[in-house]
Amino acid sequence: MSTEVPIIDWHKLAKDAGGFSPHVFEFVRDGLQHASEDAHRGEDLGEDESRHVSGQELCQGLRDLAIRRYGPLARTVLEQWNVYSTADFGKVVFTLIDVGVLRKTEDDAFEDFVDVYAFDEAFAEGELI
């Protein structure tokens, strides 16, 4: 018996989630993989073991990935996607959870994404190295 994967209208989902660009959803999924690899580097995780990361770890991973991909334009790109804070990352994550793309644990909460860092500081010119 196969489980049918729902078809997601990314444009509608992005609009309904708060007017984000559909690109941010792929970016967050890539950032989750990046953050998980960083958080579990050096660990020997079996197939069934969790690669879970906290909201704070994911936000840090998203910052690192944005800088790696977009360099000094990282903040500009995120703002083009209507992402202005770590809470916006949380909105995207919980939207992905709601549609079944991501999973959460009992300990995960939207508040884990609030004020993890200020974009003004995290993407300041001196920090983009």
All heavy atoms as an XYZ file, in Angstrom:
1027
protein
N       0.840     -1.161      0.000
C       0.000      0.000      0.000
C       0.893      1.235      0.000
O       1.785      1.372      0.811
C      -0.880     -0.020      1.248
C      -1.746      1.180      1.346
S      -3.261      0.882      2.260
C      -2.796      1.201      3.919
N       0.646      2.155     -0.932
C       1.481      3.347     -1.021
C       0.754      4.532     -0.392
O      -0.459      4.611     -0.394
C       1.826      3.651     -2.477
O       0.668      4.040     -3.171
N       1.561      5.428      0.141
C       1.017      6.644      0.715
C       1.108      7.728     -0.342
O       2.180      7.999     -0.860
C       1.820      7.066      1.961
O       1.814      5.989      2.880
C       1.235      8.300      2.588
N      -0.011      8.329     -0.643
C      -0.030      9.356     -1.665
C       0.508     10.658     -1.094
O       0.075     11.116     -0.037
C      -1.457      9.553     -2.171
C      -1.514     10.308     -3.458
C      -2.908     10.263     -4.047
O      -3.505      9.169     -4.055
O      -3.376     11.317     -4.479
N       1.463     11.244     -1.786
C       2.057     12.497     -1.362
C       1.195     13.635     -1.916
O       0.910     13.671     -3.109
C       3.507     12.628     -1.890
C       4.098     13.970     -1.515
C       4.354     11.480     -1.374
N       0.771     14.540     -1.047
C      -0.077     15.629     -1.537
C       0.705     16.559     -2.458
O       1.892     16.789     -2.267
C      -0.504     16.357     -0.266
C       0.541     16.029      0.734
C       1.062     14.655      0.369
N       0.018     17.085     -3.448
C       0.625     18.078     -4.319
C       0.431     19.431     -3.657
O      -0.680     19.791     -3.261
C      -0.016     18.044     -5.713
C       0.254     16.683     -6.368
C       0.499     19.186     -6.568
C      -0.468     16.471     -7.669
N       1.523     20.160     -3.522
C       1.482     21.437     -2.813
C       1.588     22.576     -3.823
O       2.489     22.599     -4.655
C       2.616     21.519     -1.781
C       2.443     20.423     -0.725
C       2.661     22.896     -1.133
C       3.613     20.255      0.205
N       0.675     23.514     -3.737
C       0.739     24.743     -4.520
C       1.598     25.717     -3.716
O       1.111     26.392     -2.806
C      -0.671     25.295     -4.753
C      -0.680     26.574     -5.566
O       0.390     27.218     -5.702
O      -1.765     26.937     -6.062
N       2.887     25.762     -4.028
C       3.847     26.537     -3.249
C       3.528     28.030     -3.266
O       3.727     28.720     -2.267
C       5.265     26.278     -3.738
C       5.681     24.873     -3.446
C       5.770     23.844     -4.332
C       6.013     24.311     -2.170
N       6.148     22.690     -3.687
C       6.308     22.942     -2.363
C       6.096     24.831     -0.879
C       6.683     22.100     -1.324
C       6.475     23.987      0.157
C       6.758     22.646     -0.065
N       3.016     28.533     -4.382
C       2.673     29.956     -4.458
C       1.522     30.293     -3.516
O       1.573     31.290     -2.795
C       2.329     30.349     -5.899
C       3.520     30.307     -6.805
N       4.436     31.325     -6.876
C       3.952     29.351     -7.670
C       5.386     31.009     -7.737
N       5.120     29.815     -8.234
N       0.499     29.451     -3.507
C      -0.641     29.678     -2.606
C      -0.207     29.516     -1.151
O      -0.567     30.319     -0.291
C      -1.777     28.709     -2.927
C      -3.016     28.918     -2.045
C      -4.144     27.978     -2.409
C      -5.392     28.122     -1.590
N      -5.327     28.745     -0.302
N       0.587     28.490     -0.889
C       1.074     28.253      0.469
C       1.874     29.459      0.965
O       1.687     29.915      2.090
C       1.931     26.985      0.501
C       2.420     26.542      1.870
C       1.258     26.042      2.706
C       3.464     25.445      1.719
N       2.747     29.964      0.118
C       3.580     31.113      0.492
C       2.721     32.332      0.777
O       2.937     33.044      1.762
C       4.585     31.404     -0.616
N       1.728     32.566     -0.058
C       0.829     33.708      0.136
C       0.041     33.555      1.435
O      -0.047     34.477      2.242
C      -0.124     33.824     -1.048
C      -1.050     34.994     -0.951
C      -1.987     35.045     -2.146
C      -3.004     36.153     -1.947
N      -4.108     36.065     -2.871
N      -0.519     32.370      1.650
C      -1.320     32.110      2.848
C      -0.486     32.174      4.132
O      -0.999     32.501      5.192
C      -2.019     30.751      2.759
C      -3.091     30.713      1.675
O      -3.459     31.786      1.135
O      -3.553     29.601      1.360
N       0.795     31.845      4.033
C       1.665     31.822      5.215
C       2.099     33.209      5.649
O       2.651     33.372      6.732
C       2.889     30.953      4.940
N       1.871     34.200      4.817
C       2.254     35.554      5.208
C       2.865     36.363      4.088
O       3.564     37.338      4.344
N       2.643     35.936      2.870
C       3.156     36.696      1.737
C       4.611     36.453      1.429
O       5.277     37.282      0.819
N       5.124     35.312      1.841
C       6.511     34.970      1.549
C       6.662     34.563      0.084
O       5.695     34.174     -0.568
C       6.986     33.801      2.430
C       6.945     34.101      3.889
C       6.017     33.493      4.713
C       7.822     35.016      4.456
C       5.959     33.768      6.068
C       7.778     35.306      5.813
C       6.842     34.678      6.614
N       7.891     34.605     -0.396
C       8.192     34.057     -1.713
C       8.218     32.534     -1.598
O       8.690     31.995     -0.598
C       9.563     34.543     -2.178
O      10.018     33.790     -3.274
N       7.767     31.822     -2.615
C       7.876     30.363     -2.586
C       9.323     29.886     -2.444
O       9.572     28.801     -1.934
C       7.291     29.933     -3.933
C       6.424     31.057     -4.359
C       7.042     32.300     -3.793
N      10.290     30.719     -2.848
C      11.704     30.334     -2.760
C      12.156     30.087     -1.320
O      13.061     29.293     -1.078
C      12.594     31.411     -3.386
C      12.355     31.618     -4.838
N      12.676     30.688     -5.798
C      11.787     32.655     -5.492
C      12.329     31.138     -6.976
N      11.776     32.333     -6.827
N      11.518     30.770     -0.369
C      11.943     30.632      1.019
C      11.672     29.225      1.552
O      12.397     28.736      2.415
C      11.325     31.729      1.916
C       9.879     31.460      2.219
C      12.107     31.857      3.213
N      10.662     28.555      1.024
C      10.346     27.211      1.509
C      11.453     26.221      1.142
O      11.864     25.403      1.958
C       8.985     26.755      0.982
C       7.855     27.531      1.594
C       7.361     28.664      0.978
C       7.317     27.159      2.811
C       6.343     29.404      1.550
C       6.298     27.892      3.401
C       5.809     29.017      2.770
N      11.952     26.314     -0.069
C      13.072     25.454     -0.474
C      14.323     25.821      0.315
O      15.076     24.952      0.757
C      13.334     25.593     -1.967
C      14.470     24.715     -2.445
C      14.717     24.819     -3.933
O      13.958     25.503     -4.651
O      15.691     24.200     -4.387
N      14.541     27.116      0.506
C      15.693     27.572      1.264
C      15.667     27.028      2.691
O      16.683     26.546      3.207
C      15.753     29.107      1.272
C      16.878     29.657      2.101
C      18.178     29.620      1.634
C      16.629     30.204      3.351
C      19.222     30.110      2.406
C      17.656     30.705      4.127
C      18.957     30.660      3.649
N      14.510     27.062      3.332
C      14.391     26.549      4.710
C      14.643     25.044      4.737
O      15.318     24.543      5.636
C      13.027     26.922      5.331
C      12.756     26.125      6.602
C      12.983     28.418      5.631
N      14.148     24.328      3.764
C      14.407     22.878      3.718
C      15.900     22.612      3.533
O      16.469     21.735      4.187
C      13.572     22.224      2.629
C      12.107     22.190      3.021
C      11.141     21.631      2.023
N      11.675     20.805      0.986
C      11.091     20.625     -0.199
N       9.970     21.239     -0.476
N      11.612     19.837     -1.096
N      16.559     23.374      2.659
C      18.010     23.240      2.494
C      18.732     23.627      3.786
O      19.701     22.975      4.184
C      18.514     24.137      1.355
C      18.072     23.680     -0.022
O      17.549     22.547     -0.162
O      18.233     24.477     -0.974
N      18.254     24.682      4.429
C      18.859     25.137      5.677
C      18.716     24.123      6.794
O      19.599     23.978      7.638
N      17.602     23.401      6.793
C      17.405     22.354      7.793
C      18.445     21.257      7.620
O      19.043     20.805      8.592
C      15.993     21.778      7.689
C      15.662     20.666      8.671
C      15.796     21.145     10.110
C      14.260     20.149      8.419
N      18.698     20.868      6.400
C      19.723     19.847      6.149
C      21.091     20.372      6.575
O      21.858     19.670      7.237
C      19.737     19.457      4.679
C      20.766     18.385      4.375
C      20.706     17.920      2.934
O      19.726     18.158      2.229
N      21.744     17.246      2.504
N      21.394     21.605      6.229
C      22.667     22.228      6.600
C      22.824     22.281      8.126
O      23.861     21.892      8.666
C      22.731     23.632      5.993
C      23.894     24.452      6.433
N      25.160     24.246      5.947
C      23.982     25.472      7.325
C      25.982     25.108      6.522
N      25.296     25.860      7.354
N      21.785     22.743      8.815
C      21.837     22.855     10.275
C      21.964     21.489     10.926
O      22.691     21.316     11.910
C      20.597     23.574     10.792
N      21.266     20.500     10.390
C      21.326     19.146     10.939
C      22.726     18.561     10.783
O      23.266     17.957     11.711
C      20.299     18.258     10.233
O      20.385     16.948     10.714
N      23.323     18.767      9.625
C      24.693     18.272      9.411
C      25.659     18.945     10.366
O      26.535     18.293     10.932
C      25.106     18.505      7.952
C      24.389     17.588      6.985
C      24.584     17.975      5.525
O      25.285     18.979      5.239
O      24.022     17.274      4.665
N      25.512     20.249     10.566
C      26.382     20.966     11.498
C      26.177     20.499     12.931
O      27.127     20.264     13.666
C      26.131     22.474     11.430
C      26.869     23.143     10.286
O      27.638     22.466      9.575
O      26.667     24.357     10.101
N      24.905     20.357     13.335
C      24.595     19.985     14.719
C      25.050     18.568     15.046
O      25.393     18.274     16.186
C      23.096     20.119     14.980
N      25.047     17.694     14.058
C      25.350     16.285     14.311
C      26.675     15.845     13.688
O      26.931     14.649     13.576
C      24.207     15.409     13.799
C      22.901     15.706     14.480
N      22.665     15.382     15.800
C      21.787     16.336     14.039
C      21.450     15.778     16.132
N      20.896     16.373     15.094
N      27.504     16.805     13.316
C      28.807     16.494     12.719
C      29.618     15.636     13.686
O      29.691     15.904     14.865
C      29.561     17.782     12.406
C      30.922     17.515     11.764
C      31.523     18.754     11.173
N      30.796     19.038      9.942
C      30.290     20.213      9.620
N      30.424     21.229     10.425
N      29.642     20.374      8.494
N      30.162     14.567     13.174
C      30.980     13.681     13.990
C      30.204     12.616     14.733
O      30.777     11.718     15.322
N      28.871     12.701     14.712
C      28.047     11.692     15.370
C      27.744     10.582     14.381
O      27.552     10.826     13.200
C      26.724     12.299     15.860
C      26.895     13.321     16.950
C      25.565     13.917     17.387
O      24.526     13.246     17.235
O      25.569     15.052     17.869
N      27.681      9.390     14.881
C      27.325      8.252     14.040
C      25.844      7.955     14.247
O      25.473      7.204     15.153
C      28.185      7.037     14.401
C      27.921      5.849     13.482
O      27.461      6.064     12.341
O      28.176      4.709     13.917
N      25.006      8.593     13.436
C      23.571      8.407     13.574
C      23.110      7.270     12.669
O      23.387      7.269     11.485
C      22.814      9.684     13.184
C      23.074     10.911     14.046
C      22.304     12.095     13.498
C      22.679     10.650     15.479
N      22.411      6.337     13.253
C      21.819      5.266     12.467
C      20.617      5.784     11.704
O      20.193      6.922     11.865
N      20.050      4.946     10.870
C      18.906      5.348     10.057
C      17.739      5.835     10.881
O      17.029      6.750     10.484
C      18.437      4.170      9.195
C      19.109      4.114      7.864
C      18.512      3.027      6.997
O      17.276      2.895      6.955
O      19.290      2.311      6.372
N      17.491      5.229     12.021
C      16.325      5.570     12.818
C      16.577      6.688     13.820
O      15.658      7.151     14.465
C      15.817      4.333     13.574
C      15.298      3.274     12.617
O      14.871      3.644     11.506
O      15.319      2.094     12.984
N      17.829      7.109     13.961
C      18.136      8.134     14.954
C      17.819      9.513     14.406
O      17.948      9.792     13.233
C      19.608      8.041     15.368
C      19.886      6.785     16.187
C      21.261      6.815     16.779
O      21.520      7.705     17.606
O      22.052      5.952     16.412
N      17.393     10.367     15.285
C      16.934     11.702     14.911
C      18.076     12.610     14.489
O      19.144     12.590     15.075
C      16.203     12.332     16.091
O      15.875     13.656     15.801
N      17.795     13.405     13.499
C      18.691     14.482     13.087
C      18.020     15.806     13.441
O      18.190     16.805     12.781
C      18.986     14.399     11.592
C      19.812     13.202     11.214
C      20.237     13.338      9.763
N      21.246     12.374      9.438
C      22.549     12.529      9.641
N      23.005     13.615     10.199
N      23.406     11.601      9.287
N      17.242     15.774     14.500
C      16.472     16.939     14.920
C      17.391     18.089     15.297
O      18.468     17.884     15.849
C      15.595     16.566     16.117
C      14.739     17.688     16.560
N      15.127     18.559     17.552
C      13.526     18.109     16.135
C      14.177     19.459     17.724
N      13.196     19.216     16.875
N      16.959     19.293     14.965
C      17.651     20.496     15.412
C      16.622     21.412     16.061
O      15.438     21.363     15.750
C      18.368     21.237     14.260
C      19.485     20.396     13.686
C      17.402     21.653     13.168
N      17.078     22.236     16.961
C      16.190     23.182     17.634
C      15.899     24.357     16.703
O      16.580     24.559     15.688
C      16.853     23.689     18.911
O      17.958     24.529     18.582
N      14.928     25.146     17.071
C      14.618     26.344     16.311
C      15.812     27.290     16.244
O      16.108     27.873     15.201
N      16.521     27.405     17.358
C      17.692     28.278     17.399
C      18.796     27.750     16.479
O      19.433     28.529     15.759
C      18.223     28.409     18.829
C      17.288     29.129     19.762
C      16.270     28.202     20.437
O      16.232     26.993     20.205
N      15.425     28.771     21.275
N      19.026     26.437     16.514
C      20.047     25.855     15.635
C      19.666     26.036     14.169
O      20.531     26.326     13.334
C      20.217     24.363     15.939
C      20.891     24.066     17.252
C      20.844     22.599     17.641
O      19.832     21.915     17.341
O      21.834     22.138     18.250
N      18.385     25.881     13.863
C      17.948     26.062     12.486
C      18.151     27.516     12.051
O      18.641     27.773     10.945
C      16.483     25.650     12.311
C      15.908     25.852     10.914
C      16.763     25.192      9.834
C      14.478     25.344     10.856
N      17.813     28.456     12.900
C      18.020     29.867     12.557
C      19.493     30.164     12.287
O      19.824     30.888     11.343
C      17.479     30.770     13.655
S      15.676     30.842     13.705
N      20.382     29.612     13.108
C      21.816     29.812     12.879
C      22.243     29.178     11.552
O      23.011     29.764     10.783
C      22.639     29.227     14.033
C      22.473     29.954     15.343
C      22.906     31.413     15.287
O      23.746     31.820     14.506
N      22.295     32.232     16.130
N      21.725     27.990     11.280
C      22.039     27.320     10.025
C      21.524     28.098      8.818
O      22.190     28.172      7.784
N      20.344     28.702      8.953
C      19.784     29.504      7.860
C      20.616     30.758      7.631
O      20.844     31.165      6.482
C      18.327     29.857      8.159
C      17.363     28.670      8.106
C      16.015     29.042      8.707
C      17.209     28.143      6.687
N      21.093     31.354      8.704
C      21.978     32.522      8.568
C      23.251     32.127      7.829
O      23.656     32.784      6.866
C      22.324     33.088      9.941
C      23.300     34.245      9.874
C      23.864     34.586     11.266
N      24.890     35.577     11.166
C      26.166     35.322     10.902
N      26.589     34.085     10.713
N      27.045     36.303     10.814
N      23.869     31.036      8.272
C      25.111     30.581      7.640
C      24.897     30.254      6.166
O      25.711     30.608      5.312
C      25.665     29.347      8.358
C      26.102     29.642      9.781
O      26.264     30.824     10.133
O      26.268     28.677     10.555
N      23.804     29.574      5.862
C      23.521     29.197      4.482
C      23.256     30.428      3.623
O      23.728     30.514      2.486
C      22.330     28.233      4.425
C      21.978     27.686      3.041
C      23.140     26.896      2.441
C      20.728     26.812      3.127
N      22.523     31.395      4.148
C      22.255     32.621      3.393
C      23.556     33.350      3.062
O      23.757     33.800      1.932
C      21.313     33.531      4.183
N      24.439     33.428      4.035
C      25.722     34.105      3.802
C      26.562     33.307      2.809
O      27.178     33.881      1.907
C      26.459     34.323      5.133
C      25.707     35.363      5.965
C      27.909     34.745      4.895
C      26.178     35.494      7.393
N      26.575     31.994      2.941
C      27.344     31.157      2.026
C      26.830     31.305      0.591
O      27.609     31.419     -0.348
C      27.286     29.688      2.453
C      28.107     28.785      1.528
C      28.098     27.337      1.955
N      28.732     27.213      3.255
C      28.376     26.318      4.170
N      27.406     25.471      3.936
N      28.996     26.267      5.333
N      25.510     31.287      0.428
C      24.925     31.354     -0.924
C      24.936     32.765     -1.522
O      25.166     32.919     -2.714
C      23.482     30.864     -0.903
C      23.356     29.388     -0.834
C      21.925     28.962     -1.047
N      21.819     27.514     -0.981
C      20.669     26.865     -1.001
N      19.528     27.523     -1.112
N      20.651     25.553     -0.930
N      24.646     33.758     -0.699
C      24.383     35.093     -1.236
C      25.369     36.162     -0.786
O      25.262     37.306     -1.223
C      22.948     35.517     -0.889
C      21.944     34.472     -1.297
C      21.211     33.761     -0.346
C      21.734     34.158     -2.638
C      20.298     32.784     -0.716
C      20.833     33.181     -3.026
C      20.116     32.499     -2.050
O      19.223     31.519     -2.426
N      26.314     35.789      0.075
C      27.344     36.733      0.506
C      26.756     38.017      1.050
O      25.796     37.997      1.827
N      27.292     39.154      0.613
C      26.823     40.431      1.135
C      25.370     40.749      0.774
O      24.780     41.657      1.343
C      27.758     41.469      0.502
C      28.747     40.738     -0.303
C      28.418     39.291     -0.287
N      24.795     39.998     -0.137
C      23.395     40.215     -0.514
C      22.428     39.348      0.281
O      21.223     39.355      0.010
C      23.202     39.950     -2.007
C      23.947     40.892     -2.957
C      23.769     40.448     -4.394
C      23.479     42.319     -2.754
N      22.912     38.612      1.264
C      22.070     37.665      2.010
C      20.821     38.334      2.580
O      19.700     37.856      2.365
C      22.876     37.005      3.133
N      20.996     39.420      3.265
C      19.838     40.086      3.868
C      18.892     40.610      2.789
O      17.671     40.511      2.916
C      20.301     41.220      4.771
C      19.140     41.903      5.463
C      19.624     42.894      6.482
N      18.495     43.590      7.067
C      18.607     44.595      7.884
N      19.800     45.021      8.245
N      17.539     45.189      8.368
N      19.444     41.138      1.723
C      18.627     41.656      0.622
C      17.785     40.544      0.009
O      16.592     40.735     -0.263
C      19.526     42.306     -0.452
O      20.275     43.366      0.157
C      18.709     42.836     -1.605
N      18.390     39.386     -0.198
C      17.653     38.251     -0.767
C      16.528     37.839      0.175
O      15.387     37.646     -0.258
C      18.597     37.065     -1.061
C      17.810     35.801     -1.416
C      19.574     37.415     -2.181
N      16.830     37.704      1.448
C      15.799     37.320      2.420
C      14.666     38.338      2.440
O      13.485     37.974      2.478
C      16.408     37.139      3.809
C      17.362     35.955      3.954
C      18.072     36.001      5.302
C      16.642     34.641      3.758
N      14.996     39.613      2.389
C      13.963     40.645      2.382
C      13.137     40.599      1.093
O      11.936     40.871      1.124
C      14.584     42.018      2.603
C      15.067     42.189      4.028
C      15.744     43.527      4.297
O      15.973     44.309      3.345
O      16.052     43.777      5.479
N      13.751     40.223     -0.013
C      13.000     40.047     -1.266
C      11.966     38.939     -1.112
O      10.939     38.943     -1.780
C      13.945     39.728     -2.429
C      14.744     40.902     -2.912
C      13.883     41.908     -3.637
O      13.040     41.562     -4.442
N      14.073     43.188     -3.320
N      12.254     37.993     -0.236
C      11.335     36.879      0.033
C      10.367     37.226      1.167
O       9.623     36.373      1.631
C      12.118     35.635      0.413
C      12.982     35.076     -0.669
C      12.916     35.315     -2.009
C      14.056     34.147     -0.494
N      13.884     34.592     -2.670
C      14.598     33.861     -1.768
C      14.610     33.521      0.613
C      15.657     32.983     -1.968
C      15.675     32.638      0.424
C      16.180     32.377     -0.856
N      10.406     38.469      1.663
C       9.580     38.947      2.784
C       9.948     38.288      4.111
O       9.090     38.059      4.966
C       8.087     38.802      2.497
C       7.622     39.784      1.454
O       8.144     40.890      1.374
N       6.676     39.387      0.637
N      11.218     38.001      4.277
C      11.740     37.447      5.522
C      12.600     38.531      6.172
O      13.616     38.933      5.619
C      12.577     36.170      5.275
C      13.202     35.672      6.563
C      11.719     35.092      4.633
N      12.143     39.000      7.344
C      12.802     40.108      8.017
C      13.278     39.758      9.427
O      13.898     40.590     10.081
C      11.851     41.308      8.106
C      11.459     41.842      6.755
C      10.302     41.390      6.115
C      12.252     42.777      6.112
C       9.950     41.872      4.859
C      11.906     43.268      4.855
C      10.754     42.813      4.243
O      10.406     43.287      2.999
N      12.968     38.550      9.889
C      13.327     38.180     11.259
C      13.362     36.661     11.394
O      12.853     35.938     10.532
C      12.301     38.744     12.251
O      11.061     38.076     12.080
N      13.925     36.217     12.489
C      13.942     34.775     12.740
C      12.531     34.249     12.985
O      12.243     33.086     12.702
C      14.868     34.427     13.918
O      14.464     35.151     15.089
C      16.331     34.765     13.586
N      11.638     35.103     13.468
C      10.236     34.680     13.633
C       9.620     34.345     12.275
O       8.790     33.432     12.180
C       9.432     35.763     14.338
N      10.041     35.057     11.227
C       9.554     34.721      9.880
C      10.008     33.318      9.478
O       9.252     32.568      8.864
C      10.021     35.752      8.853
C       9.308     37.082      8.995
O       8.173     37.113      9.521
O       9.886     38.105      8.569
N      11.234     32.954      9.849
C      11.679     31.572      9.603
C      10.754     30.597     10.322
O      10.390     29.557      9.786
C      13.120     31.349     10.080
C      14.189     32.000      9.237
C      15.295     32.568      9.839
C      14.114     32.008      7.858
C      16.307     33.145      9.080
C      15.121     32.582      7.086
C      16.224     33.166      7.703
N      10.382     30.939     11.547
C       9.469     30.087     12.316
C       8.123     29.926     11.628
O       7.559     28.834     11.600
N       7.597     31.010     11.071
C       6.327     30.928     10.346
C       6.434     29.966      9.169
O       5.524     29.170      8.914
C       5.911     32.312      9.844
C       5.497     33.261     10.938
C       5.206     34.641     10.363
C       4.996     35.658     11.457
N       4.857     37.026     10.903
N       7.540     30.041      8.457
C       7.753     29.147      7.316
C       7.853     27.702      7.794
O       7.226     26.802      7.230
C       9.014     29.562      6.516
C       9.370     28.521      5.468
C       8.806     30.928      5.875
N       8.625     27.468      8.841
C       8.800     26.113      9.378
C       7.450     25.527      9.811
O       7.114     24.395      9.447
C       9.796     26.100     10.562
C       9.735     24.788     11.327
C      11.209     26.368     10.061
N       6.676     26.293     10.548
C       5.412     25.754     11.038
C       4.382     25.601      9.922
O       3.524     24.729      9.991
C       4.896     26.549     12.239
C       5.531     26.068     13.505
C       6.762     26.546     13.911
C       4.934     25.072     14.263
C       7.392     26.057     15.054
C       5.537     24.579     15.420
C       6.763     25.069     15.811
N       4.506     26.374      8.868
C       3.670     26.152      7.688
C       4.046     24.821      7.037
O       3.170     24.037      6.653
C       3.820     27.314      6.685
O       3.363     28.520      7.309
C       3.031     27.057      5.418
N       5.344     24.550      6.949
C       5.804     23.276      6.382
C       5.385     22.097      7.261
O       5.085     21.009      6.754
C       7.321     23.292      6.177
C       7.815     24.213      5.054
C       9.329     24.356      5.100
C       7.354     23.700      3.697
N       5.337     22.301      8.551
C       4.850     21.259      9.470
C       3.360     21.021      9.227
O       2.905     19.879      9.131
C       5.126     21.645     10.937
C       6.630     21.576     11.228
C       4.347     20.744     11.892
C       7.047     22.223     12.535
N       2.602     22.108      9.097
C       1.152     22.003      8.900
C       0.780     21.224      7.639
O      -0.232     20.528      7.624
C       0.503     23.386      8.845
C       0.493     24.088     10.196
O       0.698     23.412     11.229
O       0.285     25.320     10.207
N       1.599     21.329      6.591
C       1.281     20.615      5.350
C       1.975     19.256      5.264
O       1.878     18.568      4.260
C       1.581     21.459      4.083
C       0.715     22.701      4.057
C       3.050     21.783      3.951
N       2.694     18.880      6.331
C       3.292     17.548      6.392
C       4.654     17.393      5.753
O       5.148     16.276      5.611
N       5.294     18.507      5.388
C       6.628     18.429      4.785
C       7.687     18.228      5.857
O       8.654     17.497      5.664
C       6.921     19.690      3.944
C       8.363     19.714      3.456
C       5.955     19.778      2.769
N       7.493     18.867      7.011
C       8.406     18.710      8.146
C       7.642     18.147      9.328
O       6.419     18.208      9.382
C       9.006     20.074      8.542
C       9.869     20.788      7.528
C      10.359     22.118      8.098
C      11.045     19.933      7.092
N       8.404     17.618     10.280
C       7.809     17.114     11.528
C       8.383     17.885     12.695
O       9.457     18.448     12.608
C       8.136     15.633     11.694
C       7.512     14.745     10.647
C       7.901     13.326     10.871
N       9.374     13.249     10.866
C      10.062     12.159     10.721
N       9.456     11.005     10.603
N      11.369     12.163     10.719
N       7.650     17.860     13.799
C       8.134     18.507     15.011
C       8.022     17.542     16.178
O       7.306     16.555     16.108
C       7.378     19.797     15.288
C       5.953     19.619     15.762
C       5.323     20.981     16.031
C       4.112     20.873     16.898
N       4.367     20.837     18.320
N       8.748     17.872     17.228
C       8.651     17.101     18.458
C       7.746     17.847     19.427
O       7.370     19.002     19.176
C      10.040     16.912     19.112
O      10.501     18.184     19.588
C      11.046     16.302     18.142
N       7.434     17.223     20.536
C       6.608     17.860     21.563
C       7.273     19.126     22.114
O       6.601     20.034     22.595
C       6.352     16.895     22.729
C       5.441     15.750     22.389
C       5.261     14.808     23.577
O       5.686     15.149     24.701
O       4.690     13.728     23.370
N       8.586     19.153     22.059
C       9.335     20.272     22.629
C       9.445     21.468     21.690
O       9.884     22.538     22.104
C      10.741     19.825     23.035
C      10.707     18.774     24.134
O       9.781     18.821     24.960
O      11.604     17.920     24.156
N       9.116     21.299     20.421
C       9.253     22.376     19.447
C       8.094     23.357     19.558
O       6.940     22.954     19.672
C       9.293     21.817     18.016
C      10.530     20.988     17.757
O      11.599     21.334     18.295
O      10.429     19.999     17.008
N       8.425     24.635     19.506
C       7.406     25.678     19.585
C       7.818     26.853     18.710
O       9.015     27.101     18.501
C       7.236     26.155     21.027
N       6.824     27.581     18.239
C       7.097     28.760     17.431
C       8.020     29.732     18.174
O       8.891     30.362     17.576
C       5.786     29.453     17.043
C       6.009     30.756     16.340
C       6.385     30.783     15.005
C       5.873     31.957     17.021
C       6.620     31.991     14.363
C       6.101     33.166     16.385
C       6.476     33.184     15.056
N       7.846     29.831     19.478
C       8.647     30.754     20.285
C      10.148     30.476     20.185
O      10.957     31.374     20.441
C       8.200     30.715     21.757
C       6.822     31.297     21.984
C       5.668     30.402     21.505
O       5.847     29.159     21.423
O       4.600     30.944     21.188
N      10.518     29.248     19.797
C      11.930     28.906     19.631
C      12.595     29.732     18.524
O      13.825     29.792     18.441
C      12.094     27.427     19.279
C      11.580     26.500     20.359
O      11.495     26.926     21.534
O      11.244     25.345     20.025
N      11.785     30.344     17.667
C      12.295     31.100     16.529
C      12.277     32.611     16.748
O      12.797     33.356     15.928
C      11.463     30.779     15.271
C      11.647     29.379     14.783
C      10.861     28.349     15.278
C      12.605     29.080     13.839
C      11.036     27.047     14.827
C      12.785     27.783     13.386
C      12.000     26.765     13.881
N      11.678     33.045     17.836
C      11.503     34.473     18.066
C      12.782     35.085     18.632
O      13.328     34.597     19.626
C      10.303     34.722     19.008
C      10.173     36.210     19.331
C       9.019     34.193     18.382
N      13.252     36.134     17.980
C      14.408     36.921     18.450
C      15.660     36.086     18.690
O      16.406     36.331     19.640
C      14.057     37.697     19.728
C      12.982     38.745     19.494
O      12.945     39.318     18.388
O      12.180     38.993     20.415
N      15.914     35.112     17.815
C      17.151     34.334     17.939
C      18.340     35.242     17.651
O      19.364     35.191     18.328
C      17.147     33.110     16.991
C      18.473     32.368     17.038
C      15.994     32.185     17.349
N      18.203     36.096     16.669
C      19.176     37.148     16.389
C      18.460     38.251     15.609
O      17.414     38.014     15.015
C      20.401     36.659     15.610
C      20.099     35.841     14.361
C      19.701     36.457     13.173
C      20.216     34.460     14.367
C      19.427     35.710     12.031
C      19.947     33.705     13.236
C      19.563     34.339     12.069
O      19.294     33.608     10.938
N      19.043     39.424     15.649
C      18.513     40.552     14.882
C      19.179     40.548     13.510
O      20.402     40.408     13.413
C      18.801     41.861     15.602
N      18.393     40.676     12.475
C      18.937     40.685     11.121
C      19.940     41.817     10.936
O      20.930     41.659     10.225
C      17.817     40.788     10.088
C      17.227     39.453      9.689
C      17.083     38.409     10.588
C      16.795     39.251      8.397
C      16.542     37.198     10.217
C      16.244     38.031      8.009
C      16.124     37.012      8.918
N      19.699     42.981     11.576
C      20.630     44.115     11.464
C      22.038     43.707     11.878
O      23.012     44.107     11.245
C      20.183     45.276     12.361
C      18.955     45.992     11.826
O      18.568     45.750     10.668
O      18.379     46.790     12.583
N      22.124     42.917     12.938
C      23.439     42.493     13.437
C      23.942     41.253     12.714
O      25.110     41.181     12.343
C      23.345     42.218     14.938
C      23.035     43.443     15.761
C      22.729     43.107     17.211
O      22.986     41.969     17.655
O      22.235     44.017     17.910
N      23.096     40.277     12.514
C      23.516     39.001     11.929
C      23.997     39.142     10.480
O      24.851     38.386     10.031
C      22.383     37.983     12.000
N      23.432     40.117      9.779
C      23.799     40.315      8.379
C      24.514     41.646      8.165
O      24.553     42.160      7.053
C      22.569     40.199      7.484
C      21.942     38.838      7.518
C      20.745     38.612      8.184
C      22.559     37.745      6.907
C      20.167     37.354      8.228
C      21.992     36.486      6.953
C      20.804     36.293      7.608
N      25.107     42.170      9.236
C      25.895     43.405      9.126
C      27.132     43.120      8.272
O      27.631     41.988      8.233
C      26.303     43.898     10.507
N      27.620     44.143      7.622
C      28.731     43.978      6.677
C      29.914     43.223      7.290
O      30.481     42.341      6.668
C      29.178     45.343      6.176
C      30.132     45.246      5.015
C      30.431     46.611      4.423
O      29.500     47.440      4.312
O      31.609     46.836      4.082
N      30.262     43.520      8.520
C      31.394     42.860      9.168
C      31.160     41.395      9.489
O      32.096     40.637      9.705
N      29.895     40.974      9.517
C      29.551     39.592      9.843
C      29.492     38.686      8.614
O      29.358     37.483      8.731
C      28.175     39.549     10.537
C      28.133     40.242     11.858
C      29.023     39.573     12.901
O      29.012     38.326     12.981
O      29.717     40.290     13.628
N      29.581     39.261      7.438
C      29.372     38.489      6.203
C      30.671     37.894      5.666
O      30.871     37.780      4.476
C      28.706     39.382      5.139
C      27.352     39.939      5.561
C      26.796     40.837      4.471
C      26.371     38.822      5.871
N      31.521     37.483      6.554
C      32.811     36.890      6.157
C      32.748     35.390      6.281
O      32.155     34.847      7.115
C      33.945     37.461      7.034
C      34.007     38.967      6.837
C      35.250     36.792      6.710
C      34.952     39.678      7.752
